[in-house]
């Protein structure tokens, strides 16, 4: 391999596709700076994650076209395709995609609410089969940070605040994706975000400079490592360090992707991880996202050049740079003597070995007809729908309001009327209703930056006049409230006034109404506590699980409905 070909392996860039399944051959640079041929043929890249939601047949067709393009290069190294989670309800271009054509399941936090490792294995095995059919060979998940800071934006993709349960579920997840050992039928699991991305200062996210600090005032740093030990024991193939910059510890105060004490000292030497380490996206280069400028997430090393940041990350022990496409930087580092070529060879061996183990060199192509039959298959969809129902968590049920019966006059808000009409007679005025069904989402503070607006942060409490409007409905008619807990909502008044209160973590209207009318059983238990006030949240320690004073509902709370 030439140095340029080696350097190309060290980058895991983003691609989009045309809706008809053809590769992108023209770009205005507003979202992605390079076309697909420029990255594969011009820059020797062979690792990509796909942005956006598309049809199954089209994804498989596109995957084959990309592989044909790679086969036409000098070495013909096959492409490894990855994806963020795409089996649930969250659509955040920086973290996940909604299910679209794939089977729809609750978010990972909902799987934690059920707490069943066998179900998580079934879920991951279905993900594996759907991914394989369209050509995804690396899952940029599971995310096993502990949800210890109630305001943090990334909690819905975690398994909650319980380290022991998270460890059990990640082991089932890794086995479901990879099998007993990595092979031709596997999807490689890139576990994230080492060494645990939950304890963010003020709950802000380190995608952004104001959220870069990770702190441990409760002294529970080791506690956040427990799920990662379990993932390594299960044989996870890849690991992604987070952006966070540790403050006030004995670790160097630089982002984890640059942190030799964390990546080499802790992950590789102490914990014995021998797989691929891929940085989180955008550590080296400034970028423009949705027309707005974002600095490289090189926290603690902002003053360094792109090349110096790359050298620091390689010295830390990283093998690959996520979301970057600048192999010329690596070439220059080697030719200048700053980084020895032997260090590049070490990472390239890991990266190419996985391609061989996954069987990509033998056959990188997929069958579009089989993909169309596999993705969203009826039994996969039914399993996901059943999990949605099981994950629902009944928090209150005043006077045994639930289960509902008969065919009541229903007033619904933020519920699909076409779905609700199968359960009752709809009315447009709450005064005419026997009962109401209201769906809510955890509050958040709007952020003016477009990309940051996808990361729901800040206050967890409903502000006026919205809260008054909600309570007025609850006082006017007996109301079932269902709140989506992407974070730990502060809802003491709603809990007091609702006839019944249910938490969801990604569930359809039909799933909710089936549980409300006793047609399905809700089994969920809260995967984190629900605080009583924002003052209690602000006084809690971000590294300590369930640390707010006098929560409205404790971790593990959930009622069982009787017929």
Secondary structure, DSSP 8 states (H G I E B T S, - for coil): --HHHHHHHTEEEEE-B-TTS-B-----SSS-SS-HHIIIIIT---EEEE-S---HHHHHHHHHHHHHHHHTSSS----EEEE-EEEES--BTTTEEE-TTS-----HHHHHHHT-HHHHHHHHHHHHHHHHHHTEEEE---B-----STT-TTGGGS--S-HHHHHHHHHHHHHHHH-SS--TT--EEEEEEET----BGGG--TTSGGG-EE--TTS-TGGGGHHHHHHHHTT-SEEEE-S-EE-SSSS-SSBGGG-HIIIIIIIIIIT---SEEB--TTSSS-EEETTEEE----TT-TTS-HHHHHHHHHHHT--BEET---HHHHHHHHHTTSS-HHHHHHHHHHHHHHHHHTTTTT-----HHHHHHHTT-HHHHHHHHHHHHHH-EEEEEGGG--S--S--EEEEESS-HHHHTTTSEE-SSGGG-SEEEEEEE---B--SSTTGGGS-BS--B--TTHHHHHHHHHHHS-EEEEEE-SS--B-HHHHHH-SEEEEESS--HHHHHHHHTTSS------SS-B-S-HHHHHHS-TTSTT-STT-SB-TT--B----
